[in-house]
């Protein structure tokens, strides 16, 4: 088991249903209590950044989930590289040629900028 620090939280309406989330690799999310990683393209709209991640916001993931997250990160980086090298063959948009997607980075940056101003 590996202890990870939460960077995000699910945006469920009921606070009792919210789960901690760690962006284990750029653009790769692991959820507390869920046995597998998700990309931000799959689950990014389900989470909001935690304004001030801290040690009290940790949870455990299995070694296998960590391995799967690393494999998914490598896969996404590879797909972004292919999109850059062969843009016409995949009809790639600009957001598909970088990982994590620029819209994900911009969303998180906006959130943290606004949290700092409060």
C-alpha positions in Angstrom: 0.0 0.0 0.0 1.1 3.5 -0.8 0.0 6.6 1.1 -0.8 9.5 -1.3 -1.8 13.1 -0.6 -5.1 14.3 -2.1 -4.8 17.2 -4.6 -8.5 17.2 -5.5 -12.0 16.2 -4.2 -15.0 14.9 -6.0 -17.7 17.6 -6.5 -20.7 15.6 -5.3 -23.5 17.8 -4.0 -23.8 15.8 -0.8 -20.6 16.3 1.2 -21.0 12.8 2.7 -20.5 11.3 -0.8 -17.3 13.2 -1.7 -14.0 11.3 -2.2 -10.5 12.4 -2.0 -8.5 12.3 -5.3 -4.8 12.4 -6.0 -3.3 13.5 -9.3 -0.6 10.9 -9.0 0.9 11.8 -12.4 0.1 14.8 -14.4 -3.4 14.3 -15.8 -3.8 10.9 -14.0 -6.2 10.7 -11.1 -6.6 8.0 -8.5 -9.7 8.1 -6.2 -9.9 7.0 -2.6 -11.7 3.7 -2.5 -11.7 3.1 -6.3 -9.3 0.5 -7.7 -8.0 2.1 -10.8 -6.7 5.3 -12.3 -8.6 7.7 -14.6 -7.4 10.3 -17.0 -8.5 13.9 -16.6 -10.4 13.5 -19.9 -12.4 10.7 -18.3 -13.0 12.2 -14.8 -11.7 15.7 -14.7 -15.2 17.2 -14.6 -16.0 15.1 -11.5 -13.4 16.8 -9.3 -12.3 20.2 -8.0 -8.8 21.0 -6.7 -8.3 21.2 -3.0 -7.3 24.8 -2.2 -4.5 23.8 0.2 -3.5 20.2 0.1 -2.1 19.0 3.4 -1.0 15.9 5.3 -4.4 15.3 6.8 -5.8 14.7 3.4 -4.1 11.4 2.6 -5.4 8.0 1.6 -4.0 4.6 0.6 -3.8 3.1 -2.8 -2.5 -0.4 -3.8 0.8 -0.9 -5.5 -1.1 -2.2 -8.5 -3.2 1.1 -8.8 0.1 3.0 -8.7 1.5 0.7 -11.5 -1.6 1.2 -13.6 -1.4 4.9 -13.1 2.2 5.0 -14.3 1.3 2.8 -17.3 -1.6 5.2 -18.2 0.6 8.2 -17.9 3.1 6.6 -20.3 0.3 5.8 -22.7 -1.0 9.3 -22.7 2.5 10.8 -23.2 3.0 8.4 -26.1 -0.3 9.4 -27.7 0.5 13.1 -27.4 3.9 12.4 -29.0 2.3 10.6 -31.9 -0.2 13.4 -32.3 2.7 15.9 -32.6 4.7 13.8 -35.0 1.8 12.7 -37.2 -0.9 15.5 -36.8 -2.6 14.8 -40.1 -3.0 11.0 -39.6 -4.9 11.5 -36.3 -6.6 14.8 -37.0 -5.3 15.9 -33.7 -6.4 19.1 -32.0 -3.8 21.2 -30.1 -5.1 19.8 -26.8 -4.3 16.3 -27.9 -0.7 17.1 -28.6 0.2 17.8 -24.9 -0.3 15.9 -21.7 -2.0 16.8 -19.5 -4.5 18.7 -21.6 -4.1 22.5 -21.5 -7.7 23.0 -20.4 -7.0 20.8 -17.4 -3.9 22.9 -16.4 -5.8 26.1 -17.0 -8.7 25.0 -14.8 -6.4 24.1 -11.9 -4.4 27.2 -12.3 -7.5 29.4 -12.2 -8.8 27.7 -9.1 -5.6 28.1 -7.2 -5.2 31.7 -8.3 -8.7 32.4 -7.0 -8.1 30.5 -3.8 -5.0 32.6 -3.0 -7.1 35.8 -3.3 -9.6 34.7 -0.7 
